[in-house]
Amino acid sequence: MVTASLTLRRCPFVDVASLDPATVCGLHLGLAEGMAEQIGGLTVDHLTHTDPRSAGCHLQVSFEDDNKRSEQ
């Protein structure tokens, strides 16, 4: 299993996220999980959110290493 951390550079909903970060961050997490499900073999492990005005939230994902699967 390989893990990666993606940094989200800008919150498109900064005004709303400043008032209700749990809802907006939950929406972003749900979108990421839906995309991972459609891609297949990718799992969203965690979203670490920060102040939406400064952005920089981190999305932790994991996936199967295709090279290791072909070796088995």
N, C-alpha and C positions, 0 to 999 in steps of 0.2 A: 504494500500500500504506500502510495506517495502522497504527501501533504503539501499544500501550497496556501499562502496567505495573499489575498488580494486587497489592495487598498482602494477604497472608494473615495475619489478625489473631491467630489462636490455633491452636496445633497440637493436634489432638485425641488425639495419641499421644505427648504430651510425655515420658512416662516411658520408653517404648521408644525414641523418637527420641534421647533423651539418651545411650542406650547404643549405638545403631546408626543414626546419622543417614543414612548412605548408603542403607540399605534403605528407611526410612520416607520419605525425600525422593524416592527413586526411585519409590515407590508413588504418592505425590502427583503426581509428574510424569506417570506413566503414566495416572492417572485424568484429568488435565487434557488430555493428548493424545487419549485416547479420547473425551472430551466434544467436543473441537474437531473431531475426525473426524466425529462424528455430526452436529454442527451444520453443518459444511461451510463452506468459505471462510475458516476460521479456522485459524491455525497457532500452535502453542506454540513459541516461539523459545528460551526459556531459563528455568530456575528458579534463582534465587540464594537459597541457604538460609542461615539465621542460626542462632544458638543457639536450640533449640526452647523453652527456658524463657522466652525473651523474645519469641519469635515474630517477625513482621515479614518473613517470606520474601517475595520478589518474583517474580511470574510474568510474564514478558514474552511478549506475544502480538502477532500481526499479522493483519490482515484486509484484504480488498478494500474500498475505499470505494464504496458503492453509487451515490453521486452521480457519481463519475467513470466507472463502468461504463455508466450510462445516457447519458452525454454522448458516448460513442464510437459 
